């Protein structure tokens, strides 16, 4: 793939992500966070720091139609 084509495809992916609704982006972020936690647990890296404060994520609300 030429550099020009790679740049075009990256730009299209960025526009596609930018056009998505914020709720969908937040769901994607949650999925990535869960995946990261699963990977850390399975590899034994990134031990849980008990001194770090943790928050429970707020549930997402969708618009009532």
N, C-alpha and C positions, 0 to 999 in steps of 0.2 A: 504494500500500500504506500502510495506517495505521501509526502508530508502534507501536501495540500488537501488530499482526501481525508487524512486523519484529522486535520484541523476542522474541516467542514463537518465531519461526523461528530466531533466533540462539541461543536457549536450547536448542532441540532439536538443532541442529548441535553445540553444545558437549557435550551429553550423549552424543551419538553418538560423538564423538571420545574422550571420557573412557572410554567402555565398551569401546573397542578394546583388544586385547592390546598389551603394550609392544613386542613384536617388530614388529608392524604399524606402530606409531607410529614406531619407529626406521627402518623401511624408507621410510616417508613422508618422514622427515627427510632421509635419504640422497638421495631423489629430488629434494627441494627444493634440497639443496646442489649436486647435479649440474646442475640447471637453472640455478641462480645462476651457477655457474662457466661454463656454456655461454653464458649471456647476457652475462656480463662479457667473455668472449673475443670474442664477435661484435660487441659495441659498442665495444670498445677501451677501455672504462672499467675501473677497478679493476685496474691493472697488477699483476702478480705481484711481491710484495715478497720479495726473496731473503734479507733479514735476518730475516724472521719464521719461527720454527721451525714445521715442519709435521709432522703425525702421519699415519700410515697407519691408517685405521679398522680396528678388530678385526672379524673376521667374526662374524656373529650365529650363535648356536647355537640350534637348535630342540630341543624336548623329544623324546626318543625314546619312541615309544609301543609 
